[in-house]
Amino acid sequence: ADLRKQATGISFQSVFKAYSDTPVFSIFKDCKVVSPADVQINLTRPFTGFLQALTLPAFAISSPTALTAQKANVLDTVRNGQPMSAYALH
């Protein structure tokens, strides 16, 4: 199932203007590993709300291993009427 349709809360698209399937509209360009504790996020144009957006729980940086192990893509619970994964409540 398409998670975008199931979880209709604050989405990547509402902040970054598009998903990867329409990159021409997105302000997100790429993300590169700089060191074990640092990443570099590149945008396609200046965006003053970028740091504020990263403070939202939906944009927290998580371990890919943890996301897979805890089935973050399985929306198996509901909180305040919003479908979400148990990982989101972890």
N, C-alpha and C positions, 0 to 999 in steps of 0.2 A: 504494500500500500504506500501511497505517496505521503510521506510525513508532512510535507508542506500543507496538504489539505486536512490532515488529521489534527495537527497542532497549529491552531490559527492565531496564537499569541504573537508577541513581538517577533518578527522574523528577520532573517538576514536581509531579505529583500527590502523591508521597510526602512532599514538603516543604510544598507550598502547599495540600494537601488536595483539590484538584479542578482540572480543566481548565476552559476557558471554556465548554464545552458544559454544565457543571453549576455555574454561578457562585454559586449559593446556598450551596454548601459551601466555596468557595474563600476563602482569606485575602487573595488578591491582588485589589485593586480596580482600579487603573489605573496607568499610567506616563505622565508628562507631561514634555515638553521644557521646561526652564527657561532654558537658554542653550546655545550650541554645545558646551559641555563639561560640562553638568550636566543631570541628570534628577531628577525627584521621583517616587518609587515610593510609592503609597498602598496601605495594607492595610485590610481590612474590620474587623480587630480587632488588638490588640497581639499580637506574636509575637516572643518573646525570641531565637529561633533564626534570625531573618531575616538578620542580618549574617553569621553563620557560614555559612548556606546559600549566600550570594552568593560565598563563597570557593571553593565547589566548581566544578571545571571545567565541569560541565554547566550552570551558571548564569552563566557569563561573558557579559559584554555584548559583542556583536560588531556590526560594521557590516552593515546590511542589504545593502549593495552587495556586500561581500565574501562574505556568506553565499550570495547568488544566484550570483555569479561562480564561486565554488568549489564549487557544488552541495552545500551542507551537508546537504540533505535526501536525498541519495543515499547509502545505506548500502552502500558498495562495497568495504569492507575489514572484516577481523575482527581484533580484538586481544584476547588472553586469552579467546577464545570469545565476545566481545561484538561484535555488528555495530555498525559506526560508519562515518561518512563520512571521507574523506581529510581534509576540512576540520578534523575533530576532532583530527587528529594534526598539524595545521599549526602 
